[in-house]
Amino acid sequence: MAGRSIKLGNALKELRIHFCQTSDASKGVRDFVEKFYVPLKQANPKFPILIRECSGVQPRVWARYGYGKESSVSLTNAQAENVLKEIEKLAAKN
């Protein structure tokens, strides 16, 4: 992960990443899964990171916090590095 690791889990309880297996809008998310998912999971082995593929869905990351609060960010046409940056922002939220 370019020499850095992201620790998840202080306020963040779960990440869900939704994307389409074939659409151009989801290409960056598919690249993110290929390049960054394994190092992210290795840095957070017990943290739930859910990857959901569904035909025709718009790419989006969902973050669940304590007390059932959720936040999401669109990842349409995002590059893999931008997906990582959005996850970092969600992890930094309280």
The first five atom37 places (N, CA, C, CB, O) and aatype in JSON, in Angstrom:
{
  "aatype": [12, 0, 7, 1, 15, 9, 11, 10, 7, 2, 0, 10, 11, 6, 10, 1, 9, 8, 13, 4, 5, 16, 15, 3, 0, 15, 11, 7, 19, 1, 3, 13, 19, 6, 11, 13, 18, 19, 14, 10, 11, 5, 0, 2, 14, 11, 13, 14, 9, 10, 9, 1, 6, 4, 15, 7, 19, 5, 14, 1, 19, 17, 0, 1, 18, 7, 18, 7, 11, 6, 15, 15, 19, 15, 10, 16, 2, 0, 5, 0, 6, 2, 19, 10, 11, 6, 9, 6, 11, 10, 0, 0, 11, 2],
  "atom_mask": [
    [1, 1, 1, 1, 1],
    [1, 1, 1, 1, 1],
    [1, 1, 1, 0, 1],
    [1, 1, 1, 1, 1],
    [1, 1, 1, 1, 1],
    [1, 1, 1, 1, 1],
    [1, 1, 1, 1, 1],
    [1, 1, 1, 1, 1],
    [1, 1, 1, 0, 1],
    [1, 1, 1, 1, 1],
    [1, 1, 1, 1, 1],
    [1, 1, 1, 1, 1],
    [1, 1, 1, 1, 1],
    [1, 1, 1, 1, 1],
    [1, 1, 1, 1, 1],
    [1, 1, 1, 1, 1],
    [1, 1, 1, 1, 1],
    [1, 1, 1, 1, 1],
    [1, 1, 1, 1, 1],
    [1, 1, 1, 1, 1],
    [1, 1, 1, 1, 1],
    [1, 1, 1, 1, 1],
    [1, 1, 1, 1, 1],
    [1, 1, 1, 1, 1],
    [1, 1, 1, 1, 1],
    [1, 1, 1, 1, 1],
    [1, 1, 1, 1, 1],
    [1, 1, 1, 0, 1],
    [1, 1, 1, 1, 1],
    [1, 1, 1, 1, 1],
    [1, 1, 1, 1, 1],
    [1, 1, 1, 1, 1],
    [1, 1, 1, 1, 1],
    [1, 1, 1, 1, 1],
    [1, 1, 1, 1, 1],
    [1, 1, 1, 1, 1],
    [1, 1, 1, 1, 1],
    [1, 1, 1, 1, 1],
    [1, 1, 1, 1, 1],
    [1, 1, 1, 1, 1],
    [1, 1, 1, 1, 1],
    [1, 1, 1, 1, 1],
    [1, 1, 1, 1, 1],
    [1, 1, 1, 1, 1],
    [1, 1, 1, 1, 1],
    [1, 1, 1, 1, 1],
    [1, 1, 1, 1, 1],
    [1, 1, 1, 1, 1],
    [1, 1, 1, 1, 1],
    [1, 1, 1, 1, 1],
    [1, 1, 1, 1, 1],
    [1, 1, 1, 1, 1],
    [1, 1, 1, 1, 1],
    [1, 1, 1, 1, 1],
    [1, 1, 1, 1, 1],
    [1, 1, 1, 0, 1],
    [1, 1, 1, 1, 1],
    [1, 1, 1, 1, 1],
    [1, 1, 1, 1, 1],
    [1, 1, 1, 1, 1],
    [1, 1, 1, 1, 1],
    [1, 1, 1, 1, 1],
    [1, 1, 1, 1, 1],
    [1, 1, 1, 1, 1],
    [1, 1, 1, 1, 1],
    [1, 1, 1, 0, 1],
    [1, 1, 1, 1, 1],
    [1, 1, 1, 0, 1],
    [1, 1, 1, 1, 1],
    [1, 1, 1, 1, 1],
    [1, 1, 1, 1, 1],
    [1, 1, 1, 1, 1],
    [1, 1, 1, 1, 1],
    [1, 1, 1, 1, 1],
    [1, 1, 1, 1, 1],
    [1, 1, 1, 1, 1],
    [1, 1, 1, 1, 1],
    [1, 1, 1, 1, 1],
    [1, 1, 1, 1, 1],
    [1, 1, 1, 1, 1],
    [1, 1, 1, 1, 1],
    [1, 1, 1, 1, 1],
    [1, 1, 1, 1, 1],
    [1, 1, 1, 1, 1],
    [1, 1, 1, 1, 1],
    [1, 1, 1, 1, 1],
    [1, 1, 1, 1, 1],
    [1, 1, 1, 1, 1],
    [1, 1, 1, 1, 1],
    [1, 1, 1, 1, 1],
    [1, 1, 1, 1, 1],
    [1, 1, 1, 1, 1],
    [1, 1, 1, 1, 1],
    [1, 1, 1, 1, 1]
  ],
  "atom_positions": [
    [[0.83, -1.17, 0.0], [0.0, 0.0, 0.0], [0.88, 1.24, 0.0], [-0.94, 0.0, 1.2], [0.64, 2.17, 0.77]],
    [[1.84, 1.26, -0.83], [2.73, 2.4, -0.99], [3.39, 2.81, 0.32], [1.97, 3.57, -1.56], [3.53, 4.0, 0.59]],
    [[3.79, 1.84, 1.12], [4.53, 2.12, 2.32], [3.72, 2.58, 3.52], [0.0, 0.0, 0.0], [4.3, 2.96, 4.54]],
    [[2.41, 2.55, 3.43], [1.59, 2.98, 4.56], [0.48, 1.97, 4.8], [1.0, 4.39, 4.32], [0.08, 1.25, 3.88]],
    [[0.01, 1.92, 6.0], [-1.11, 1.04, 6.29], [-2.21, 1.86, 6.95], [-0.68, -0.14, 7.2], [-1.95, 2.82, 7.67]],
    [[-3.43, 1.48, 6.69], [-4.59, 2.16, 7.25], [-5.14, 1.27, 8.35], [-5.68, 2.46, 6.15], [-5.48, 0.11, 8.11]],
    [[-5.23, 1.82, 9.54], [-5.85, 1.09, 10.64], [-7.31, 1.48, 10.71], [-5.13, 1.38, 12.0], [-7.64, 2.66, 10.8]],
    [[-8.18, 0.5, 10.65], [-9.61, 0.71, 10.71], [-10.13, 0.23, 12.07], [-10.33, -0.03, 9.56], [-9.55, -0.66, 12.68]],
    [[-11.21, 0.82, 12.53], [-11.86, 0.22, 13.67], [-12.08, 1.04, 14.91], [0.0, 0.0, 0.0], [-12.8, 0.58, 15.79]],
    [[-11.52, 2.25, 15.05], [-11.82, 3.03, 16.26], [-13.3, 3.36, 16.31], [-10.98, 4.33, 16.29], [-14.03, 2.8, 17.13]],
    [[-13.75, 4.24, 15.45], [-15.18, 4.56, 15.38], [-15.86, 3.71, 14.32], [-15.38, 6.05, 15.09], [-17.05, 3.42, 14.41]],
    [[-15.11, 3.31, 13.31], [-15.63, 2.54, 12.2], [-15.83, 1.08, 12.61], [-14.69, 2.63, 10.98], [-14.95, 0.48, 13.22]],
    [[-16.99, 0.52, 12.27], [-17.29, -0.86, 12.65], [-17.29, -1.82, 11.47], [-18.63, -0.91, 13.32], [-17.05, -3.02, 11.65]],
    [[-17.55, -1.3, 10.23], [-17.64, -2.18, 9.07], [-17.52, -1.35, 7.8], [-18.97, -2.98, 9.08], [-17.97, -0.21, 7.76]],
    [[-16.93, -1.94, 6.77], [-16.9, -1.34, 5.43], [-17.57, -2.29, 4.45], [-15.44, -1.04, 4.98], [-17.35, -3.5, 4.5]],
    [[-18.39, -1.74, 3.58], [-19.0, -2.51, 2.49], [-18.69, -1.79, 1.18], [-20.55, -2.67, 2.69], [-18.93, -0.59, 1.05]],
    [[-18.16, -2.52, 0.24], [-17.82, -1.95, -1.06], [-18.67, -2.65, -2.1], [-16.29, -2.11, -1.38], [-18.58, -3.86, -2.28]],
    [[-19.5, -1.87, -2.8], [-20.4, -2.39, -3.83], [-19.89, -1.94, -5.2], [-21.87, -1.92, -3.6], [-19.5, -0.78, -5.37]],
    [[-19.89, -2.86, -6.15], [-19.48, -2.49, -7.51], [-19.97, -3.52, -8.51], [-17.96, -2.36, -7.61], [-20.37, -4.62, -8.16]],
    [[-19.93, -3.12, -9.78], [-20.33, -4.0, -10.89], [-19.09, -4.71, -11.43], [-21.05, -3.18, -12.03], [-18.0, -4.14, -11.48]],
    [[-19.27, -5.96, -11.82], [-18.15, -6.76, -12.32], [-17.68, -6.32, -13.71], [-18.53, -8.21, -12.36], [-16.55, -6.61, -14.1]],
    [[-18.53, -5.61, -14.46], [-18.2, -5.32, -15.85], [-18.25, -3.86, -16.26], [-19.11, -6.08, -16.72], [-17.68, -3.51, -17.29]],
    [[-18.9, -3.0, -15.51], [-19.1, -1.62, -15.96], [-17.81, -0.8, -15.92], [-20.16, -0.94, -15.11], [-16.93, -1.04, -15.09]],
    [[-17.72, 0.17, -16.82], [-16.57, 1.08, -16.84], [-16.54, 1.94, -15.58], [-16.6, 1.97, -18.1], [-15.47, 2.29, -15.09]],
    [[-17.71, 2.3, -15.06], [-17.8, 3.15, -13.86], [-17.18, 2.46, -12.64], [-19.26, 3.5, -13.56], [-16.76, 3.14, -11.7]],
    [[-17.12, 1.14, -12.64], [-16.58, 0.38, -11.51], [-15.14, -0.09, -11.71], [-17.45, -0.81, -11.25], [-14.6, -0.78, -10.85]],
    [[-14.52, 0.28, -12.82], [-13.17, -0.21, -13.11], [-12.17, 0.14, -12.0], [-12.67, 0.36, -14.43], [-11.37, -0.71, -11.61]],
    [[-12.21, 1.35, -11.5], [-11.29, 1.76, -10.44], [-11.49, 0.97, -9.16], [0.0, 0.0, 0.0], [-10.53, 0.7, -8.44]],
    [[-12.73, 0.61, -8.87], [-13.01, -0.18, -7.67], [-12.48, -1.6, -7.85], [-14.53, -0.21, -7.37], [-11.91, -2.18, -6.93]],
    [[-12.65, -2.15, -9.05], [-12.09, -3.48, -9.31], [-10.56, -3.44, -9.18], [-12.5, -3.98, -10.73], [-9.95, -4.37, -8.63]],
    [[-9.94, -2.38, -9.69], [-8.48, -2.22, -9.55], [-8.09, -2.09, -8.08], [-8.0, -0.98, -10.34], [-7.08, -2.65, -7.65]],
    [[-8.89, -1.36, -7.31], [-8.64, -1.22, -5.86], [-8.63, -2.6, -5.2], [-9.71, -0.32, -5.2], [-7.73, -2.9, -4.4]],
    [[-9.61, -3.42, -5.52], [-9.69, -4.76, -4.91], [-8.45, -5.57, -5.27], [-10.96, -5.5, -5.38], [-7.9, -6.27, -4.42]],
    [[-8.0, -5.47, -6.51], [-6.8, -6.2, -6.94], [-5.53, -5.71, -6.24], [-6.62, -6.08, -8.45], [-4.71, -6.52, -5.8]],
    [[-5.36, -4.39, -6.13], [-4.11, -3.81, -5.63], [-4.06, -3.63, -4.12], [-3.88, -2.5, -6.29], [-3.02, -3.86, -3.5]],
    [[-5.16, -3.21, -3.53], [-5.12, -2.72, -2.15], [-5.9, -3.56, -1.13], [-5.64, -1.35, -2.11], [-5.69, -3.4, 0.08]],
    [[-6.79, -4.44, -1.59], [-7.61, -5.18, -0.62], [-6.75, -6.06, 0.3], [-8.63, -6.04, -1.35], [-6.92, -6.02, 1.51]],
    [[-5.85, -6.84, -0.26], [-5.05, -7.77, 0.55], [-4.21, -7.02, 1.6], [-4.13, -8.61, -0.35], [-4.25, -7.4, 2.77]],
    [[-3.46, -5.97, 1.23], [-2.7, -5.25, 2.26], [-3.61, -4.59, 3.32], [-1.83, -4.18, 1.61], [-3.27, -4.56, 4.5]],
    [[-4.77, -4.08, 2.88], [-5.71, -3.47, 3.83], [-6.23, -4.52, 4.8], [-6.88, -2.81, 3.08], [-6.34, -4.27, 6.0]],
    [[-6.56, -5.69, 4.29], [-7.05, -6.77, 5.15], [-5.94, -7.3, 6.06], [-7.62, -7.91, 4.29], [-6.21, -7.64, 7.21]],
    [[-4.72, -7.37, 5.57], [-3.6, -7.82, 6.4], [-3.34, -6.85, 7.55], [-2.34, -7.98, 5.56], [-2.96, -7.27, 8.64]],
    [[-3.54, -5.55, 7.3], [-3.35, -4.55, 8.35], [-4.52, -4.54, 9.35], [-3.19, -3.17, 7.72], [-4.38, -4.03, 10.45]],
    [[-5.65, -5.12, 8.95], [-6.87, -5.15, 9.78], [-7.52, -6.52, 9.7], [-7.88, -4.04, 9.34], [-8.63, -6.65, 9.18]],
    [[-6.84, -7.57, 10.2], [-7.3, -8.93, 9.95], [-8.67, -9.28, 10.52], [-6.32, -9.87, 10.5], [-9.37, -10.13, 9.97]],
    [[-9.08, -8.65, 11.61], [-10.37, -8.98, 12.22], [-11.47, -7.99, 11.87], [-10.23, -9.06, 13.72], [-12.61, -8.14, 12.3]],
    [[-11.13, -6.97, 11.08], [-12.1, -5.94, 10.73], [-12.94, -6.42, 9.54], [-11.38, -4.6, 10.39], [-12.39, -6.89, 8.55]],
    [[-14.28, -6.29, 9.63], [-15.13, -6.74, 8.52], [-15.11, -5.78, 7.34], [-16.57, -6.91, 9.01], [-15.58, -4.65, 7.42]],
    [[-14.54, -6.27, 6.23], [-14.55, -5.53, 4.97], [-15.3, -6.42, 3.98], [-13.07, -5.2, 4.46], [-14.82, -7.48, 3.58]],
    [[-16.48, -5.98, 3.6], [-17.35, -6.78, 2.74], [-17.28, -6.28, 1.31], [-18.8, -6.74, 3.25], [-17.48, -5.09, 1.05]],
    [[-16.99, -7.17, 0.39], [-16.92, -6.85, -1.03], [-18.15, -7.45, -1.69], [-15.59, -7.39, -1.69], [-18.36, -8.66, -1.64]],
    [[-18.96, -6.59, -2.33], [-20.21, -7.04, -2.94], [-20.21, -6.67, -4.42], [-21.43, -6.43, -2.22], [-20.14, -5.5, -4.77]],
    [[-20.3, -7.69, -5.27], [-20.38, -7.48, -6.7], [-21.81, -7.73, -7.14], [-19.38, -8.4, -7.46], [-22.42, -8.73, -6.77]],
    [[-22.35, -6.82, -7.95], [-23.71, -6.97, -8.45], [-23.79, -6.31, -9.82], [-24.75, -6.36, -7.45], [-23.36, -5.17, -9.98]],
    [[-24.33, -7.0, -10.78], [-24.43, -6.48, -12.13], [-25.28, -5.21, -12.17], [-25.03, -7.53, -13.05], [-26.4, -5.17, -11.68]],
    [[-24.71, -4.16, -12.76], [-25.43, -2.92, -12.97], [-25.46, -1.95, -11.81], [0.0, 0.0, 0.0], [-26.02, -0.86, -11.94]],
    [[-24.89, -2.3, -10.68], [-24.92, -1.41, -9.52], [-23.87, -0.31, -9.67], [-24.67, -2.22, -8.22], [-22.81, -0.52, -10.26]],
    [[-24.18, 0.87, -9.14], [-23.22, 1.96, -9.13], [-22.21, 1.72, -8.01], [-23.95, 3.34, -8.95], [-22.6, 1.33, -6.91]],
    [[-20.92, 1.94, -8.25], [-19.91, 1.68, -7.22], [-20.05, 2.66, -6.05], [-18.49, 1.77, -7.82], [-20.24, 3.86, -6.24]],
    [[-19.95, 2.11, -4.84], [-20.14, 2.92, -3.63], [-19.48, 2.2, -2.47], [-21.65, 3.18, -3.35], [-19.46, 0.97, -2.42]],
    [[-18.94, 2.97, -1.54], [-18.43, 2.4, -0.29], [-19.33, 2.87, 0.83], [-16.93, 2.81, -0.03], [-19.69, 4.05, 0.92]],
    [[-19.7, 1.94, 1.69], [-20.55, 2.21, 2.86], [-19.71, 1.98, 4.11], [-21.84, 1.31, 2.87], [-19.0, 0.98, 4.22]],
    [[-19.81, 2.9, 5.04], [-19.12, 2.77, 6.32], [-20.18, 2.72, 7.42], [-18.11, 3.96, 6.56], [-21.09, 3.55, 7.45]],
    [[-20.06, 1.74, 8.31], [-20.98, 1.66, 9.45], [-20.21, 2.01, 10.71], [-21.63, 0.23, 9.56], [-19.12, 1.5, 10.95]],
    [[-20.81, 2.88, 11.5], [-20.21, 3.33, 12.75], [-21.07, 2.81, 13.9], [-20.1, 4.9, 12.79], [-22.05, 2.1, 13.69]],
    [[-20.69, 3.16, 15.11], [-21.45, 2.77, 16.28], [-22.87, 3.31, 16.24], [0.0, 0.0, 0.0], [-23.15, 4.31, 15.57]],
    [[-23.76, 2.66, 16.96], [-25.17, 3.04, 17.08], [-25.9, 3.02, 15.74], [-25.28, 4.42, 17.69], [-26.9, 3.73, 15.57]],
    [[-25.43, 2.22, 14.8], [-26.11, 2.03, 13.53], [-25.96, 3.17, 12.54], [0.0, 0.0, 0.0], [-26.6, 3.15, 11.48]],
    [[-25.15, 4.15, 12.83], [-24.93, 5.27, 11.91], [-24.15, 4.77, 10.7], [-24.18, 6.45, 12.61], [-23.17, 4.04, 10.84]],
    [[-24.59, 5.19, 9.5], [-23.9, 4.81, 8.28], [-23.62, 6.04, 7.43], [-24.72, 3.8, 7.48], [-24.32, 7.05, 7.5]],
    [[-22.58, 5.93, 6.62], [-22.2, 6.97, 5.69], [-21.75, 6.27, 4.41], [-21.08, 7.9, 6.27], [-21.16, 5.19, 4.46]],
    [[-22.02, 6.89, 3.26], [-21.57, 6.27, 2.01], [-21.01, 7.34, 1.08], [-22.73, 5.51, 1.33], [-21.32, 8.52, 1.19]],
    [[-20.16, 6.87, 0.17], [-19.53, 7.74, -0.82], [-19.61, 7.05, -2.17], [-18.04, 8.06, -0.43], [-19.33, 5.85, -2.29]],
    [[-19.99, 7.8, -3.18], [-20.01, 7.27, -4.53], [-18.59, 7.08, -5.03], [-20.8, 8.2, -5.48], [-17.72, 7.91, -4.77]],
    [[-18.35, 5.99, -5.73], [-17.03, 5.7, -6.3], [-17.09, 5.62, -7.82], [-16.48, 4.38, -5.73], [-16.21, 5.05, -8.45]],
    [[-18.13, 6.2, -8.41], [-18.31, 6.17, -9.85], [-17.1, 6.81, -10.54], [-19.61, 6.89, -10.27], [-16.74, 7.95, -10.27]],
    [[-16.5, 6.05, -11.42], [-15.33, 6.48, -12.22], [-14.12, 6.86, -11.37], [-15.71, 7.65, -13.08], [-13.24, 7.57, -11.86]],
    [[-14.04, 6.42, -10.13], [-12.9, 6.72, -9.26], [-11.73, 5.8, -9.62], [-13.28, 6.53, -7.76], [-11.92, 4.66, -10.03]],
    [[-10.52, 6.31, -9.47], [-9.31, 5.52, -9.65], [-9.07, 4.71, -8.37], [-8.08, 6.42, -9.98], [-9.6, 5.06, -7.31]],
    [[-8.29, 3.65, -8.44], [-8.03, 2.79, -7.29], [-7.47, 3.58, -6.11], [-7.05, 1.66, -7.67], [-7.87, 3.36, -4.97]],
    [[-6.55, 4.5, -6.38], [-5.94, 5.3, -5.32], [-6.97, 6.21, -4.65], [-4.79, 6.13, -5.88], [-6.9, 6.46, -3.44]],
    [[-7.93, 6.71, -5.44], [-8.99, 7.56, -4.89], [-9.94, 6.77, -4.0], [-9.77, 8.23, -6.01], [-10.45, 7.29, -3.01]],
    [[-10.17, 5.51, -4.36], [-11.0, 4.64, -3.51], [-10.33, 4.5, -2.15], [-11.21, 3.22, -4.18], [-10.99, 4.6, -1.11]],
    [[-9.03, 4.28, -2.15], [-8.27, 4.17, -0.9], [-8.38, 5.46, -0.08], [-6.81, 3.85, -1.2], [-8.55, 5.4, 1.14]],
    [[-8.27, 6.61, -0.75], [-8.38, 7.9, -0.05], [-9.76, 8.09, 0.57], [-8.08, 9.05, -1.02], [-9.87, 8.62, 1.67]],
    [[-10.81, 7.66, -0.13], [-12.16, 7.78, 0.42], [-12.33, 6.89, 1.64], [-13.21, 7.41, -0.65], [-13.0, 7.27, 2.6]],
    [[-11.73, 5.71, 1.61], [-11.79, 4.83, 2.78], [-11.05, 5.46, 3.96], [-11.19, 3.44, 2.44], [-11.51, 5.39, 5.1]],
    [[-9.9, 6.08, 3.67], [-9.16, 6.77, 4.74], [-10.02, 7.87, 5.36], [-7.85, 7.38, 4.2], [-10.04, 8.02, 6.58]],
    [[-10.73, 8.64, 4.53], [-11.59, 9.7, 5.04], [-12.71, 9.13, 5.91], [-12.19, 10.52, 3.88], [-13.01, 9.66, 6.98]],
    [[-13.32, 8.05, 5.46], [-14.4, 7.42, 6.23], [-13.88, 6.87, 7.56], [-15.06, 6.3, 5.42], [-14.57, 6.94, 8.57]],
    [[-12.67, 6.34, 7.54], [-12.08, 5.79, 8.77], [-11.74, 6.89, 9.76], [-10.83, 4.99, 8.45], [-11.75, 6.66, 10.97]],
    [[-11.45, 8.1, 9.26], [-11.09, 9.21, 10.15], [-12.31, 9.9, 10.76], [-10.27, 10.23, 9.39], [-12.18, 10.64, 11.74]],
    [[-13.5, 9.65, 10.19], [-14.72, 10.27, 10.74], [-15.04, 9.67, 12.1], [-15.92, 10.07, 9.78], [-14.67, 8.54, 12.4]],
    [[-15.72, 10.45, 12.91], [-16.17, 9.95, 14.22], [-17.62, 9.66, 14.18], [-15.87, 10.95, 15.33], [-18.19, 9.23, 15.19]]
  ]
}
